[in-house]
Amino acid sequence: MAGQLLAAFRALVAQCPMAMRGAPALVSGLGRCAPLAVASNCPADVVEFSLQSVGLRQHFRHIVVPEPGVAPKPSPDTYAEAVRRLGVECGDTLAVEDSLNGLKAAVGAGLRVIGVGRNPGPEALDLADLWVDTLADPELVAWAESRSTPRREETGTPRPAPPRPKVPHQGGRAQSGTRTAH
């Protein structure tokens, strides 16, 4: 049954590859200033296929999925492993999530989180540092563009370490739209 569902999903993606609105620009921009990884509950081949289909695979250094020793979301394992592979600190890392289990995993790993999607539930809003309806949200795009300077390996010249993600941190956090709690 799972194999049939995955085959149907692959066929659907192959017929009409589609990235989440705003994802190509956000991924491309942030990939110029920070290393990127994917932490997903999907099988690795499905993630690879999906990213290749929408032209985003080259932006991600690592794809982390559940495997022995790496439990699926809502466990923080996939995020913790992605951060380890990138060689960065959890507190200096930003996750973008569209599911409650993903939000729980990212927060559990100590990451800052941007939640994305329409009509989030109260628990999702409480977990997210910032909630946007779409990755094309003007404030999110402006924030990403302000940080999209080339990495050292692309220019050959040193640049200062990037600042921590300046996403408003909340505790009892976001609301829907471009939302942050006060």
N, C-alpha and C positions, 0 to 999 in steps of 0.2 A: 504494500500500500504506500509506504513512504517513498519507495522508488518511483512509483507512478506519479505521485504528487510532485516530486522533484523534476521528473521528465516533463510534466505539464508546465511547471514553472519556467523551466529552461526554454521550452517552446514559446511561451508567452513573451519572455524577455527577448528572444531572438526575433520574433515578429515585430515587436514594437519596443525597442530599448528606450527607457525613459528614466532619467535621474530625477530625484526630488527637486522641485523648483528651487533654484538658487544654489544647488549643490555644486555644479561645475565651477562657477565663479568663486564660491567660498573655498572649495578645496584647492583650486588653482592658486588663489591668493595666499591662503595660509600655508600652502606647501612651499612657498617662496621664503617663508620666514621661520618655519619650524618643521621638524620631522613629523610625519603623519603615519598613523597605523589604524587599522580597522579591528575592532573587537566585536565579534558577531556570534550568535548562536547558530547560524546557518552553517552547513558543511562548507569547507574551504573551497571546493570546486565551484559551488554555487556563488560564493562571494567573488571569486576570481572571474567567473563568467559574467556576472552582473556588472562588475567594475569595468571589465574589458568592453562589454557591450555599449557602455555609455562613455567610453574614452577617459576613464578616471584612474585606471589601475596604476599608471606610471607615477602617480602622486604619492602612493602609499609604500613605505618601506617594508611594512609587515602586515600580515593578516593573521589574526589570532582567533581561533575557534576552539570550542571544547575538544579536549583530547585527554588521554590519561594524565591525571595530575592538574588539569585545568577544567574546573567545573563550569557548567553553563550559567548564564545569567538567570536568576538574580544574584548568584554568587559573584563576588568581585574578581574572581580569578582571571577572566579574559582581559579585563582592564589592567589588573596588576601585572600580568604577563606582557601585555603590549607596552606598558610603561617601562618594564625591565628591559625588553628588547630594544626600545628606543634609547635607553640610557639616560632617562630624565627622572625627575622627582614627581611623585604623584601630585603633590600640592602645586606644582608648576604646570600641570597638565589640564587641558580642557577637553571635555567629552561633549559630543552632540548626540542627543538621544531622542527617539520618538516612541519609546515604549516604557511602561512602568517598570518592568523587570530590568531594562537597560539603565534607567535612572537609579534604581536600587543598587545595581552593580557598580556603577560609576561612583556614586556617593560612598558606597561601602569601601571602595578602593582609595578614597580620599581625593578624588578628582573634583574640579569645578564642573558644572554641567549646564549646558544650554539645552532646554527642552524645546521640541519643535512639533507642531501639529495643531489642529483645530480642536477646541472643546476638551482641554485636558481636565482630568478629574482633580479633586482637592489634594489627594496624596501626591500626584505628579507635580502639581504646583508647589507643594511644600518641599519637594526634593530638589527642584530645579533652582539654580541661581538666577536664571533668566529664562523666560518662556517667549517664544516667537511663533506666530502662526505658520511662517514659511522661512526657509533659509534665504529668501530674497528680501526679507525685511530690511527696509532702508537703514535703520540704525545698526543692525548686525553687519550689513554690507559695508557701511562707513567704518565701523570698528575694525573689520577685517582688512579693509584697504589701508587703514592707518598703520597696520602692522606688516604689510606685505612688502618688506624690503628683502632683496636677495640675500640668501645665506652666504656665508664666507666661501664655501667650496665653489659657488657659482661665480664669484667676483675675483677670487684670489687674494682679497685683502681682508684683514681682520675687521670685525665689527663688534661692538659691545654686545654682551649677552642680552637676549631679549627680555623685556620686563615680564613679570608674572602676568597671566591673563587678567585684564582689568574688567572682568565681568562683575557687576554688582553682586556682592555676596550677601545672602540673606539667611535668616533662620526663621522659617515660617514665611516662605519666600515669594515666588512669582505668582502673578495672576495672568490671565490670558491676553493676547495681543503682543506687543512688545512690552513685557510686564516685569516689573520687579516690585517686591514689597518694600515698604519703608520701615 
